[in-house]
Amino acid sequence: MLTPLSTIIYHPEQLITANNIHINYDSFGDKSHPAIVLIMGLATQMIYWDEQFCKLLASQGYWVIRFDNRDNGKSTWMDALPVPSSVALLANVVFKRPLGAAYLLSDMMKDTLGLLDALELESAHIVGASMGGMIAQELAIYHPKRVKTLTSIMSTTGNKRLPKPSTTFSFKMLKPPPKDATKAIAFGMHVWRLIQGNYYPFDEHKVLGLIKRAIERGFNPAGNTRQLAAILDSPDRTTALNTLTVPSLIIHGEDDPLVPVACGVATAKAIPNAKIKIYPGMGHTLPSQLYDDITTQILEHIKAS
């Protein structure tokens, strides 16, 4: 039964111990309902899952949980761990040199698993965007009984031979973010414009407010770099995805400049019986104009399982 969005219960942010670190999370909906766990991507906090998006999912009878990944927002920052240099990152991208990352996507997956344990959830519907999609894939591969359904949004398999952003775009993205908060806001706005594509209008007021809020919650450039290293150093998941039996939905933007749509297609091909939905005009963000349709796709996928 559809619950009006205005009446959705909101459970405020709190810290919980998971995988020996502190994970900050909040949630929407009745805690007795089946859980949907949302995993956000590189250098982006849980608030990048828009509240309206979360409430649309919760309105159909689900408990929707979003959280800050390690090294981001209000979750534990891994300050004692090394940060790879820009030169090392570039050498990895160009020459495939290992980075010796401080942690891998598999470690971040264990954070999500620990969150499920801490919340006493035997299983949940897992939705991940970008790096969050990679983490979600890892969870489905290595702990399939904990994953009722998988939805991987604007993500990839980790196959280094798949199409990449243009060289110019890659150099812009590998540039270290400013450590000064004011400059970081301008940098964040610039990056958002780059990745969102050209079809949907750029909501400057909304994006500016989101970036400012994220910086106030926890601005951690070193953590962002460690997360990027985790992506670059983690192995290809294609072969493991070939064995997946978890019902899977792949969502991707046709105009994604950061993770080209071919990566989403490859993910769908790698997972037996996976469904795929490609959105023309969508880049590497979730436009508010698509919230209704994307949440409907996810909910139909969940209900069909």
C-alpha positions as a Python dict, from the first residue, in 0.01 Angstrom:
ca = {
    (1, 'M'): (0, 0, 0),
    (2, 'L'): (136, 342, -99),
    (3, 'T'): (225, 567, 195),
    (4, 'P'): (212, 946, 134),
    (5, 'L'): (568, 1083, 123),
    (6, 'S'): (484, 1346, 385),
    (7, 'T'): (406, 1075, 641),
    (8, 'I'): (718, 861, 589),
    (9, 'I'): (894, 810, 923),
    (10, 'Y'): (1247, 954, 934),
    (11, 'H'): (1502, 799, 1171),
    (12, 'P'): (1783, 1053, 1236),
    (13, 'E'): (2152, 993, 1180),
    (14, 'Q'): (2341, 780, 1429),
    (15, 'L'): (2671, 597, 1457),
    (16, 'I'): (2690, 220, 1477),
    (17, 'T'): (2994, -8, 1507),
    (18, 'A'): (3044, -226, 1199),
    (19, 'N'): (3357, -412, 1084),
    (20, 'N'): (3552, -249, 1369),
    (21, 'I'): (3480, 106, 1251),
    (22, 'H'): (3198, 354, 1308),
    (23, 'I'): (2938, 381, 1031),
    (24, 'N'): (2702, 677, 1023),
    (25, 'Y'): (2356, 606, 886),
    (26, 'D'): (1998, 725, 883),
    (27, 'S'): (1680, 567, 748),
    (28, 'F'): (1328, 616, 619),
    (29, 'G'): (1017, 409, 677),
    (30, 'D'): (900, 140, 916),
    (31, 'K'): (1188, -65, 1059),
    (32, 'S'): (968, -376, 1052),
    (33, 'H'): (947, -360, 671),
    (34, 'P'): (1192, -532, 431),
    (35, 'A'): (1517, -336, 411),
    (36, 'I'): (1668, -157, 113),
    (37, 'V'): (2030, -53, 171),
    (38, 'L'): (2169, 228, -47),
    (39, 'I'): (2546, 246, -106),
    (40, 'M'): (2682, 571, -248),
    (41, 'G'): (2988, 621, -467),
    (42, 'L'): (3337, 766, -465),
    (43, 'A'): (3385, 1082, -257),
    (44, 'T'): (3009, 1121, -211),
    (45, 'Q'): (2822, 1097, 115),
    (46, 'M'): (2494, 931, 200),
    (47, 'I'): (2310, 1263, 153),
    (48, 'Y'): (2369, 1227, -222),
    (49, 'W'): (2084, 976, -202),
    (50, 'D'): (1818, 1246, -214),
    (51, 'E'): (1551, 1231, 57),
    (52, 'Q'): (1274, 1227, -204),
    (53, 'F'): (1440, 927, -373),
    (54, 'C'): (1457, 747, -38),
    (55, 'K'): (1097, 830, 49),
    (56, 'L'): (971, 709, -290),
    (57, 'L'): (1124, 369, -211),
    (58, 'A'): (1000, 369, 148),
    (59, 'S'): (646, 463, 40),
    (60, 'Q'): (599, 117, -109),
    (61, 'G'): (650, -59, 224),
    (62, 'Y'): (1029, -69, 272),
    (63, 'W'): (1278, 41, 535),
    (64, 'V'): (1535, 244, 340),
    (65, 'I'): (1883, 282, 488),
    (66, 'R'): (2161, 507, 360),
    (67, 'F'): (2507, 545, 513),
    (68, 'D'): (2844, 714, 480),
    (69, 'N'): (3120, 489, 349),
    (70, 'R'): (3445, 472, 543),
    (71, 'D'): (3670, 775, 491),
    (72, 'N'): (3373, 996, 414),
    (73, 'G'): (3114, 1210, 589),
    (74, 'K'): (3059, 1115, 953),
    (75, 'S'): (3185, 756, 933),
    (76, 'T'): (3536, 665, 1048),
    (77, 'W'): (3819, 836, 862),
    (78, 'M'): (4117, 606, 806),
    (79, 'D'): (4368, 881, 882),
    (80, 'A'): (4647, 645, 987),
    (81, 'L'): (4656, 484, 642),
    (82, 'P'): (4874, 611, 354),
    (83, 'V'): (4745, 827, 70),
    (84, 'P'): (4872, 755, -284),
    (85, 'S'): (5023, 1046, -473),
    (86, 'S'): (4880, 1192, -793),
    (87, 'V'): (5181, 1050, -977),
    (88, 'A'): (5107, 700, -846),
    (89, 'L'): (4740, 731, -945),
    (90, 'L'): (4834, 842, -1294),
    (91, 'A'): (5087, 558, -1329),
    (92, 'N'): (4813, 313, -1235),
    (93, 'V'): (4572, 451, -1493),
    (94, 'V'): (4828, 478, -1774),
    (95, 'F'): (5069, 192, -1701),
    (96, 'K'): (4852, -35, -1477),
    (97, 'R'): (5104, -13, -1195),
    (98, 'P'): (4961, -141, -863),
    (99, 'L'): (4907, 129, -604),
    (100, 'G'): (4932, -78, -289),
    (101, 'A'): (4599, 70, -182),
    (102, 'A'): (4538, 106, 192),
    (103, 'Y'): (4217, -95, 151),
    (104, 'L'): (4014, -246, -132),
    (105, 'L'): (3650, -260, -236),
    (106, 'S'): (3631, -595, -56),
    (107, 'D'): (3707, -414, 272),
    (108, 'M'): (3436, -158, 201),
    (109, 'M'): (3199, -446, 125),
    (110, 'K'): (3275, -583, 472),
    (111, 'D'): (3167, -247, 615),
    (112, 'T'): (2828, -291, 448),
    (113, 'L'): (2811, -650, 572),
    (114, 'G'): (2896, -527, 920),
    (115, 'L'): (2616, -272, 897),
    (116, 'L'): (2369, -549, 811),
    (117, 'D'): (2495, -745, 1112),
    (118, 'A'): (2474, -446, 1344),
    (119, 'L'): (2118, -374, 1232),
    (120, 'E'): (2034, -745, 1275),
    (121, 'L'): (1934, -782, 910),
    (122, 'E'): (1967, -1136, 777),
    (123, 'S'): (1937, -999, 424),
    (124, 'A'): (1839, -685, 236),
    (125, 'H'): (1779, -546, -110),
    (126, 'I'): (2110, -381, -204),
    (127, 'V'): (2129, -76, -430),
    (128, 'G'): (2464, 80, -518),
    (129, 'A'): (2563, 375, -736),
    (130, 'S'): (2902, 404, -910),
    (131, 'M'): (3162, 281, -656),
    (132, 'G'): (2862, 182, -446),
    (133, 'G'): (2755, -47, -729),
    (134, 'M'): (3098, -212, -719),
    (135, 'I'): (3066, -265, -344),
    (136, 'A'): (2714, -403, -393),
    (137, 'Q'): (2847, -647, -655),
    (138, 'E'): (3115, -766, -412),
    (139, 'L'): (2852, -827, -146),
    (140, 'A'): (2632, -1024, -387),
    (141, 'I'): (2931, -1230, -504),
    (142, 'Y'): (3074, -1325, -166),
    (143, 'H'): (2763, -1315, 54),
    (144, 'P'): (2472, -1397, -179),
    (145, 'K'): (2245, -1513, 104),
    (146, 'R'): (2257, -1162, 251),
    (147, 'V'): (2144, -1001, -77),
    (148, 'K'): (1778, -1042, -175),
    (149, 'T'): (1825, -839, -492),
    (150, 'L'): (2108, -639, -645),
    (151, 'T'): (2066, -307, -826),
    (152, 'S'): (2389, -170, -974),
    (153, 'I'): (2360, 188, -1100),
    (154, 'M'): (2614, 362, -1330),
    (155, 'S'): (2880, 111, -1230),
    (156, 'T'): (3113, -145, -1389),
    (157, 'T'): (3272, -488, -1352),
    (158, 'G'): (3627, -374, -1285),
    (159, 'N'): (3745, -500, -1625),
    (160, 'K'): (4030, -263, -1716),
    (161, 'R'): (3971, -325, -2087),
    (162, 'L'): (3627, -167, -2087),
    (163, 'P'): (3587, 185, -2230),
    (164, 'K'): (3715, 466, -2010),
    (165, 'P'): (3658, 839, -1994),
    (166, 'S'): (3853, 1048, -2243),
    (167, 'T'): (4215, 1126, -2148),
    (168, 'T'): (4129, 1491, -2094),
    (169, 'F'): (3837, 1398, -1870),
    (170, 'S'): (4051, 1150, -1674),
    (171, 'F'): (4319, 1411, -1606),
    (172, 'K'): (4054, 1649, -1474),
    (173, 'M'): (3911, 1381, -1246),
    (174, 'L'): (4252, 1270, -1116),
    (175, 'K'): (4342, 1623, -1012),
    (176, 'P'): (4358, 1632, -631),
    (177, 'P'): (4062, 1818, -480),
    (178, 'P'): (4153, 2146, -306),
    (179, 'K'): (4205, 2127, 69),
    (180, 'D'): (4050, 2469, 116),
    (181, 'A'): (3673, 2437, 169),
    (182, 'T'): (3580, 2739, -45),
    (183, 'K'): (3787, 2615, -337),
    (184, 'A'): (3650, 2265, -282),
    (185, 'I'): (3296, 2393, -333),
    (186, 'A'): (3391, 2544, -669),
    (187, 'F'): (3574, 2223, -761),
    (188, 'G'): (3271, 2014, -666),
    (189, 'M'): (3042, 2228, -880),
    (190, 'H'): (3284, 2195, -1172),
    (191, 'V'): (3300, 1816, -1138),
    (192, 'W'): (2919, 1788, -1114),
    (193, 'R'): (2880, 1987, -1436),
    (194, 'L'): (3131, 1756, -1605),
    (195, 'I'): (2967, 1430, -1506),
    (196, 'Q'): (2595, 1503, -1522),
    (197, 'G'): (2570, 1511, -1902),
    (198, 'N'): (2411, 1778, -2119),
    (199, 'Y'): (2046, 1676, -2139),
    (200, 'Y'): (1904, 1743, -1793),
    (201, 'P'): (1930, 2102, -1664),
    (202, 'F'): (2197, 2177, -1406),
    (203, 'D'): (2022, 2271, -1081),
    (204, 'E'): (2289, 2507, -948),
    (205, 'H'): (2101, 2599, -630),
    (206, 'K'): (2035, 2238, -531),
    (207, 'V'): (2386, 2112, -615),
    (208, 'L'): (2554, 2405, -438),
    (209, 'G'): (2349, 2339, -125),
    (210, 'L'): (2432, 1968, -137),
    (211, 'I'): (2807, 2026, -175),
    (212, 'K'): (2812, 2283, 106),
    (213, 'R'): (2624, 2045, 332),
    (214, 'A'): (2864, 1761, 248),
    (215, 'I'): (3166, 1976, 332),
    (216, 'E'): (3007, 2078, 662),
    (217, 'R'): (2938, 1711, 746),
    (218, 'G'): (3294, 1596, 678),
    (219, 'F'): (3545, 1717, 419),
    (220, 'N'): (3813, 1450, 373),
    (221, 'P'): (4022, 1485, 54),
    (222, 'A'): (4269, 1217, 171),
    (223, 'G'): (3982, 973, 222),
    (224, 'N'): (3851, 1043, -127),
    (225, 'T'): (4192, 954, -268),
    (226, 'R'): (4210, 633, -65),
    (227, 'Q'): (3866, 536, -199),
    (228, 'L'): (3983, 600, -556),
    (229, 'A'): (4288, 381, -493),
    (230, 'A'): (4058, 105, -366),
    (231, 'I'): (3870, 111, -696),
    (232, 'L'): (4184, 114, -909),
    (233, 'D'): (4360, -165, -718),
    (234, 'S'): (4061, -400, -683),
    (235, 'P'): (4045, -701, -919),
    (236, 'D'): (3812, -757, -1212),
    (237, 'R'): (3481, -905, -1095),
    (238, 'T'): (3362, -1036, -1435),
    (239, 'T'): (3434, -1405, -1379),
    (240, 'A'): (3280, -1398, -1032),
    (241, 'L'): (2973, -1215, -1165),
    (242, 'N'): (2926, -1500, -1416),
    (243, 'T'): (2831, -1725, -1123),
    (244, 'L'): (2588, -1484, -957),
    (245, 'T'): (2237, -1613, -886),
    (246, 'V'): (2108, -1303, -707),
    (247, 'P'): (1832, -1128, -909),
    (248, 'S'): (2010, -830, -1062),
    (249, 'L'): (1912, -502, -1226),
    (250, 'I'): (2160, -276, -1404),
    (251, 'I'): (2075, 93, -1451),
    (252, 'H'): (2296, 325, -1656),
    (253, 'G'): (2292, 660, -1831),
    (254, 'E'): (2352, 654, -2204),
    (255, 'D'): (2550, 979, -2178),
    (256, 'D'): (2765, 887, -1877),
    (257, 'P'): (3107, 1051, -1935),
    (258, 'L'): (3276, 896, -1629),
    (259, 'V'): (3167, 531, -1649),
    (260, 'P'): (3063, 484, -2015),
    (261, 'V'): (2738, 300, -2083),
    (262, 'A'): (2936, 7, -2228),
    (263, 'C'): (3043, -68, -1870),
    (264, 'G'): (2681, -107, -1764),
    (265, 'V'): (2611, -328, -2065),
    (266, 'A'): (2914, -542, -1976),
    (267, 'T'): (2789, -576, -1618),
    (268, 'A'): (2449, -695, -1739),
    (269, 'K'): (2613, -944, -1975),
    (270, 'A'): (2835, -1077, -1697),
    (271, 'I'): (2546, -1156, -1460),
    (272, 'P'): (2316, -1442, -1566),
    (273, 'N'): (1958, -1326, -1629),
    (274, 'A'): (2034, -967, -1531),
    (275, 'K'): (1795, -697, -1647),
    (276, 'I'): (1921, -363, -1779),
    (277, 'K'): (1762, -20, -1808),
    (278, 'I'): (1947, 250, -2003),
    (279, 'Y'): (1834, 612, -1976),
    (280, 'P'): (1903, 839, -2275),
    (281, 'G'): (2044, 1175, -2170),
    (282, 'M'): (2145, 1060, -1821),
    (283, 'G'): (2507, 1116, -1721),
    (284, 'H'): (2681, 1009, -1401),
    (285, 'T'): (2424, 1158, -1163),
    (286, 'L'): (2066, 1076, -1069),
    (287, 'P'): (1851, 1357, -1214),
    (288, 'S'): (1547, 1445, -1005),
    (289, 'Q'): (1340, 1421, -1323),
    (290, 'L'): (1409, 1046, -1322),
    (291, 'Y'): (1346, 972, -953),
    (292, 'D'): (996, 839, -1016),
    (293, 'D'): (1102, 615, -1302),
    (294, 'I'): (1424, 486, -1145),
    (295, 'T'): (1258, 405, -812),
    (296, 'T'): (976, 233, -1001),
    (297, 'Q'): (1233, 21, -1187),
    (298, 'I'): (1398, -76, -858),
    (299, 'L'): (1069, -154, -684),
    (300, 'E'): (939, -363, -974),
    (301, 'H'): (1268, -553, -974),
    (302, 'I'): (1239, -615, -600),
    (303, 'K'): (877, -728, -621),
    (304, 'A'): (949, -958, -916),
    (305, 'S'): (1209, -1144, -712),
}
